[in-house]
């Protein structure tokens, strides 16, 4: 059976909401109930690397996210992510874990 990474992406909204809250905190803004006003404009998972281990699939990649937040305004950003799915008895894939982080900053130029 082929793994379809588009299945189960509804759980990404929660993870991306957390990413936006982290972005707000990093920019000195307080993340709170106003974060519910986040509007997801686009999510591009890029070309994830898919590895299947029996009934478990692990995806890793870099995604580009476009959001508009009442707190910080338009906020396009990239995330590195790991997404884990398990195959259920009926053959469907279910998302069971998601982790994302901001990519490391590029090194500073030498003086």
N, C-alpha and C positions, 0 to 999 in steps of 0.2 A: 504494500500500500504506500502511495506517495504522500508525503507530508505537505499540507497546504498551509503556509504561514499566515494566510489571511483569516483563518478560522480562529475565533476566540479573541479577537483584537479589542473587544469591548472593555476588557480589563485594563487596557492601556490608559484609558481616561483617568483612572485612579492613580496610576503610576505617574502620568504626565502632570496631574494636578499636584502631586508631591514635588515633581521636578520644578514646576512653576513656583511653588511655595519656597523651595530652596533658592531659586533664582532671585526671588523677591528679598529673601533674607540676605543673600550675598550682596545685593545692591543697597542694603541699608533700609529697606522697606519692611514694615511689619506685615507678615502674612497672617490672615485671620479669616473671618467670615466673608469678607469681600472677595476672597479668592474664588468663591462660588461664581463670580461674574466672569471668570476666565472663559473665553471663547476660543475653541480650537479651530484655526483656519486651515491648517494642513498638517499632515503627518506622513513623512516619507521614510519607510523603514530601510531604505537603501537596498543593498544586496546582502541579506543576512547569510552567514555561513550556517548551514544546517547539518547537524550530526545526529544520527539516530542510533540509539542503543536499545535494542529490543523494542519495548513499548514506550520508551522515553525519547523525546526529541529536544535537543538543546540548540537554540538559535543565538548567535552573537552577531553584533554589527554596530554600525553607526547610523543613527536616525537624525533627520532634520525635522524640527518641530516649529510650526508657526502658530503663535497664540496672540491674543489681544486680551490684556488684563486691565481691570479697572484700577489696579494698584500701580502697575508699572508701564502700562500702555502696550504698544506692539512689541513683541519680544521673540524674534526668531533666534533659535539656538540649536546646537547639536548635542546629542547624548550618545554615550556608548551604552549598549544594553546587552543583557543576557535574559533570554526568555525560555522557560522550560514548560513543556507540554507532556501529557501522558495520554496514551491511546486507551480509550474506554472499550468495554466489551462489545459495543455496537459499532466499533471502528472509528468513531469520531475522536478528534483530538481536543483535549481540555487543557487550558492554560492553568498551571499550578504555581508558577513563580515568575516574578519579573523583578529585575534589578537594573537600575540605570544610574549613570554618573556623568558629570561633565568631563569632556576630554581634558587632559593636562594642558596647561598653558605652554605655548612655544617658548623655547629658551630665549633669554634676553640676549641681544647682540653683544658681542665682546666690545669693551671700551676702546 
